[in-house]
Amino acid sequence: MKTNGARFLESLSIPFELREYSVDPEDLSAITVARKIGMPPEQVFKTLLTTGGPGVCVFAVIPGDAELDFKKLARAAGLRKAEMAPLKDVQPLTGYMRGGVTVFGAKKAYPVFVDETAILFDRISVSAGTRGTQLILTPDDYIRAAEAQTADLTKDAVKLTGLEGY
């Protein structure tokens, strides 16, 4: 199925693979998508629309198994603060519905920040612009096509030392 994301990449002559999967509207998590397309969750990146205040939107693209650190995003984007855009605003602002948001072909070219871990992989997966279809491409191609900046955007994992409580 050709999507806006696929058309956008084709217009730039960027190679990609489309991978389709069955959608459960009750479970749109990137971890579920990763399982369905046969990729590790850390290689399946979710695209989040965030806001830094009225009229200020930024895309944060992070691994499916990670949580966005709003302070790190705000620092990277030069904002005072960042938070998730209200769900009711996502489709009007991007043209995409939750579970199918991509930076490619969005209604407006908001700044894009990709978690720095993307470059660790040969290929990453991102939404193609519709639920049930993912784009698989190289991180370099994604970053170039999205005109993205990379930064550390995720919350640090809590490391257990075995000494908790002592």
BELVENVEN-V610871 format. One record per helix or strand of 2 or more residues. SS is the DSSP state (h for helix, s for strand). FROM is the first residue (numbers start at 1). TO is the last residue. Records with the same first field share a line. If there is no record, write none. Layout:
BEGIN
SS=FROM-TO ; FROM-TO
END
This chain:
BEGIN
h=4-11 ; 30-37 ; 41-43 ; 70-77 ; 87-94 ; 116-120 ; 139-146
s=17-20 ; 44-53 ; 56-63 ; 83-84 ; 111-115 ; 124-127 ; 133-137 ; 149-151
END
